[in-house]
Amino acid sequence: MKALYTTLLTTEELTTCAARLAPIWTPLFAGQPLLLAIATAVESHRAAIVRAASRKAASDFTDPLADGDSARDAAFSTLRNFSGTWAGNPAATAGQRAAGARLQEIFGRHGNGLIHLGYNRQTGKMEDLIADLRSPQSTADLAALDLAPLFAAMVTAQTDFEGITADKAATEGGDTLPSIATHRPALVRQINLLLSAIAEWQEVASTPALEEAISKMDEVIVQIATPALSRRTRNTEEPQAGTPTP
């Protein structure tokens, strides 16, 4: 039976090998609870590693967060500017100017320049601003100036941004997500256990079915192990520092 050299494999090679060997060795373990349990554990660790490897990195959220922040900045600025326009519009009624002035006072209290803050600080300010703009007086002022749709757009933009932030936090929350560092050693150990058991089985009580299965496993092992062995050969053949190359 071919040697796999699991310690030389990349994580992707290791999980690929486990996935390809599973349908070959699992039928061999029928009626052997211990080997079946180990095979089940192999699949569990393989699946966990695949989930961990597919986890988004922090950089995957950089553009969505920036786009979401730009959208809420634009919505904030539009509502702030329109309310200011009403406050200083000589053609508006006294009631409209008063409504605009009240809205401007709220924006000023929370920070007309809050869009220049960091993500977290801006979020806190935006949430407080939205709460104040939902008061009965502000709701009436927004309606009187036909600004309710712009307020709704700002709320939506803020909610969307917080959704991206929540996705980022959930994706990167370490304790509840699988870790490659945790599962890879177990996967290596259990694959080696099964291969050793099969090799011993071949040695003491081989059967035609076992030989056929081993032949198929050898094909998988050669496909997976050859690149790993080539990498090791290249690394050992690299000249030491100061050694001239031809």
C-alpha positions in Angstrom: 0.0 0.0 0.0 1.3 3.5 -1.0 2.5 5.9 1.7 0.5 9.1 2.0 3.0 11.4 3.9 0.1 13.3 5.5 2.5 15.8 7.3 3.7 17.0 3.9 0.3 17.7 2.5 -1.3 21.2 2.4 -4.6 21.5 4.1 -6.4 21.5 0.8 -4.6 18.3 -0.3 -5.4 16.7 3.0 -9.1 17.4 2.8 -9.3 16.4 -0.8 -7.6 13.1 0.0 -10.0 12.4 2.8 -13.0 13.1 0.6 -11.7 10.8 -2.2 -10.8 8.0 0.2 -14.0 8.0 2.1 -16.2 6.2 -0.5 -13.5 3.6 -1.0 -12.7 2.6 2.6 -16.2 3.1 4.2 -17.7 -0.1 2.6 -14.7 -2.1 3.9 -15.6 -1.2 7.5 -19.1 -2.6 7.5 -19.5 -4.6 10.7 -16.5 -3.0 12.3 -17.8 -0.2 14.6 -14.5 1.1 15.7 -13.2 1.7 12.2 -16.5 3.1 11.1 -16.4 5.5 14.1 -12.9 6.7 13.0 -14.1 7.1 9.4 -17.0 9.2 10.6 -14.6 11.3 12.7 -12.4 11.8 9.6 -15.4 13.2 7.7 -16.4 15.4 10.6 -12.9 17.0 10.8 -12.7 17.3 7.1 -16.0 19.1 6.9 -15.0 21.4 9.7 -11.7 22.3 8.0 -13.5 23.1 4.8 -15.9 25.4 6.6 -13.0 27.1 8.3 -11.1 27.5 5.1 -14.1 29.1 3.4 -14.6 31.6 6.2 -14.4 35.1 4.9 -11.3 37.1 5.9 -11.6 40.6 7.3 -10.5 42.0 4.0 -13.6 40.4 2.3 -15.8 42.9 4.2 -13.7 46.0 3.5 -15.5 47.0 0.3 -19.0 46.2 1.5 -18.4 48.2 4.7 -17.0 51.1 2.7 -19.9 51.1 0.3 -22.5 50.8 3.1 -20.9 53.6 5.0 -20.9 55.8 1.8 -24.6 55.1 1.4 -25.5 56.1 4.9 -23.2 59.2 4.7 -25.0 60.3 1.5 -28.5 59.7 3.1 -27.5 61.6 6.2 -26.1 64.6 4.3 -29.2 64.7 2.0 -31.6 64.9 4.9 -29.5 67.3 6.8 -29.1 69.6 3.8 -32.8 69.6 2.9 -33.8 70.4 6.4 -31.4 73.3 6.4 -32.7 74.5 3.1 -36.2 74.7 4.6 -35.0 76.5 7.7 -33.5 79.3 5.6 -36.0 79.4 2.7 -37.6 82.9 2.6 -40.3 81.5 0.3 -41.4 78.9 2.9 -44.1 79.5 5.5 -43.2 80.4 9.0 -44.3 76.9 10.1 -42.1 75.3 7.5 -39.0 77.4 8.5 -39.7 76.5 12.2 -39.9 72.8 11.3 -36.6 73.1 9.4 -35.0 74.9 12.3 -36.1 72.3 14.8 -34.7 69.5 12.6 -31.4 71.5 12.1 -31.1 71.8 15.8 -31.3 68.0 16.2 -28.7 67.4 13.5 -26.4 70.0 15.2 -26.8 68.4 18.6 -25.7 65.0 17.3 -23.0 66.4 15.0 -23.4 67.8 11.5 -20.0 66.2 10.7 -20.6 62.8 12.2 -20.0 61.2 8.8 -16.3 61.8 9.4 -16.2 59.7 12.5 -15.0 56.0 12.6 -17.5 53.3 11.8 -18.4 52.5 15.4 -18.7 56.0 16.7 -20.7 57.1 13.7 -23.1 54.2 14.3 -23.7 55.3 17.9 -24.4 58.8 16.8 -26.6 57.7 13.9 -28.7 55.6 16.2 -29.2 58.4 18.7 -30.1 60.8 15.8 -32.6 58.4 14.4 -34.2 58.0 17.8 -34.6 61.7 18.2 -36.0 62.1 14.6 -38.7 59.5 15.5 -40.1 61.7 18.2 -43.7 62.9 17.6 -42.5 66.5 17.0 -39.8 65.5 14.6 -42.1 63.0 12.8 -44.6 65.9 12.3 -41.8 68.2 11.1 -40.5 65.7 8.6 -44.0 65.1 7.2 -44.7 68.9 7.0 -41.5 69.3 4.8 -42.1 66.1 2.8 -38.8 64.8 4.2 -40.2 61.5 5.6 -39.0 59.5 2.5 -35.5 60.9 3.0 -35.6 60.0 6.7 -36.7 56.4 5.8 -33.8 56.2 3.3 -31.3 57.2 6.0 -32.8 54.6 8.4 -32.5 51.9 5.7 -28.9 52.8 4.9 -28.0 52.7 8.6 -29.8 49.3 9.0 -28.0 47.9 6.0 -24.6 49.0 7.3 -25.3 47.4 10.6 -26.3 44.2 8.8 -22.9 44.1 7.1 -21.2 44.7 10.5 -23.1 41.9 12.0 -22.2 39.5 9.2 -18.5 40.4 9.7 -18.7 39.8 13.4 -20.5 36.5 13.0 -18.0 35.3 10.4 -15.0 36.2 12.4 -16.2 35.1 15.8 -13.6 32.6 16.7 -15.2 30.4 19.4 -18.2 29.3 17.5 -16.5 28.7 14.2 -14.3 25.7 13.2 -10.6 26.2 13.4 -8.1 24.6 11.0 -5.5 24.5 13.7 -7.9 22.5 15.9 -9.1 20.0 13.3 -6.1 19.3 11.1 -4.0 17.3 13.6 -7.0 15.1 14.4 -7.7 14.6 10.7 -4.0 13.6 10.1 -4.0 11.2 13.0 -7.2 9.5 12.1 -6.4 9.1 8.4 -3.1 7.6 9.4 -4.9 5.2 11.8 -7.3 4.0 9.1 -4.5 3.6 6.5 -2.4 1.6 9.0 -5.3 -0.6 9.9 -6.0 -1.3 6.2 -2.3 -2.0 5.6 -2.2 -4.4 8.5 -5.4 -6.1 7.3 -3.8 -6.6 3.9 -0.7 -8.1 5.6 -2.6 -10.7 7.7 -5.9 -11.5 5.9 -6.1 -10.0 2.4 -9.2 -10.6 0.2 -9.9 -9.8 -3.4 -12.3 -7.0 -2.4 -9.6 -5.5 -0.1 -7.0 -5.7 -2.8 -9.3 -3.9 -5.2 -10.1 -1.2 -2.7 -6.4 -0.7 -1.9 -5.6 -0.4 -5.6 -8.1 2.4 -5.8 -6.8 4.1 -2.7 -3.2 3.8 -4.1 -4.4 5.8 -7.1 -5.7 8.6 -4.9 -2.6 8.6 -2.7 -0.3 8.8 -5.7 -2.3 11.7 -7.1 -2.2 13.6 -3.8 1.2 12.7 -2.5 3.2 13.3 -5.7 3.1 17.1 -5.6 3.9 17.1 -1.9 7.0 14.9 -2.5 8.0 17.1 -5.4 7.8 20.1 -3.1 10.0 18.4 -0.5 12.6 17.4 -3.1 12.8 21.0 -4.4 13.2 22.3 -0.9 16.0 19.9 0.0 17.8 20.6 -3.3 17.8 24.4 -2.9 21.5 25.6 -2.5 22.6 26.8 0.9 23.4 30.5 1.3 26.7 31.4 -0.3 26.7 28.3 -2.5 27.2 29.2 -6.2 24.6 27.9 -8.6 25.5 26.6 -12.1 
